[in-house]
Structure formats: structure tokens, C-alpha cells
Amino acid sequence: MAIANLLPEVSYPHLVLTTGLVAITYLLSVVVYRLYFHPLAKYPGPVWARLSVIPSWWHTQKQDRHVWLYSLQEEYGTTFRYRPDAVLVNTPTAFKTIFGPRGNVKKSDDYYRVWPKTIDVKSTWNVTDVHEHARKRRVLNHAFSEKALRSAEPSVHSNVDRWLDLFQEQGANGAKSFNMAHKINYLVFDILGDLCFGKSFGMKEPNSD
């Protein structure tokens, strides 16, 4: 009853003012947090990119984000923050540090949701839990040992050499351009066929379609 009696006393301008103050306070707190207290606050980067995803989104829409990121690297160095929640690292050791077996980075659960049909199927490709990945990877370890990889080299080299020879032949015959997406897919499938089934599929060969 007391609350009901108070409601008429709250004027519309007062409500708007209060809402505005709350919104401004919230925005200021987000700004301060992202610039000074966020776990990524120590990394340099443009202020707007550290505050909002809009700059990254905008350059993605313009299809020049790679150019933008390169310009940021020239300005801020090999490690910089280009989104409130993302850092770009471009150093020789970055790949091993991030993706190596002892990498200190864990992908979020939403990372692989771009493949909704397989989101509930946990494999060595999409599982994000380190211990679960180790359990599954243990089955494949023998195939990725140094001895196994070295034994695969002849198959890889022979397919790549043949692939390059075909480029030279087609170039000599006057071909001006290639669809590299298809060419690379054919090469990969032929290598996999050689390694997994003992014989190349021959997809990279002329008129194999």
C-alpha cells in the first residue's frame, strides 16, 4: 500500500532523469572497466576498438579488416587489442603459445557454434576442455609421432611434385588462371587417399571430374 501511494509522486521528468543517470553511470563504468580493469587492459590499441566491437564490425562489413589490422600492427606492434575481448598476436612463437599442446588459451564454448549441426558432437577438432581433448587425442598420438610423420613425407612430396608439374603443363598450354580453392582441395584429397587407403584418388589429374 505504501508503495502504491508513492507511485503517483514519481513524475515523468524525474523518471526520465533517473533512467538517464543510470544509463550514463553504466556506460561510464563499462568505459572505465574496459580501459583500466579488464584482463586485456594492459594491451595497446585504438581507444574505440578497446571500448566497442563496432570498429572491427565496421571493417568486416567493408571487407578491409585485414588491411585495418595490418595498419594497427604497424602502429602498435605485434601484439595489440582490436576488440574489447580480443587481442591479435603476430609473433613467431604465437601459434605454439596459443595452439600448442601446452597452450594457455581456452576457446569459449561458443567458438564452434558456426557449425550448429555438429555442436553436440565432441571431437578432437571442436572439444574445448583440455582434459577431454587429451583423452581423445591419445587415440591419434601414434599417427602424429615423428616417425609416422616422416614416413608420410614421400607420399606428400610425390603428390605435391605432381601437382606443381600439372601447373607448369597447364601454364605452357596457355592457361591464364586457376581456381586455387579447387586445386588445393584436389591436392589434399589425393594426399589423404594416398595416406589412408594406399592410393591417390587422382582428383588433381586433368579431366578427373
Secondary structure as UniProt FT lines:
FT   HELIX           2..6
FT   HELIX           7..9
FT   HELIX           12..32
FT   HELIX           33..37
FT   TURN            39..42
FT   HELIX           47..51
FT   HELIX           54..62
FT   HELIX           65..76
FT   STRAND          79..83
FT   TURN            84..85
FT   STRAND          86..89
FT   TURN            92..93
FT   HELIX           94..99
FT   TURN            101..102
FT   TURN            109..114
FT   HELIX           116..118
FT   TURN            119..120
FT   TURN            124..126
FT   HELIX           130..140
FT   HELIX           141..144
FT   HELIX           146..172
FT   TURN            173..174
FT   HELIX           180..197
FT   TURN            203..204
FT   TURN            206..207
//
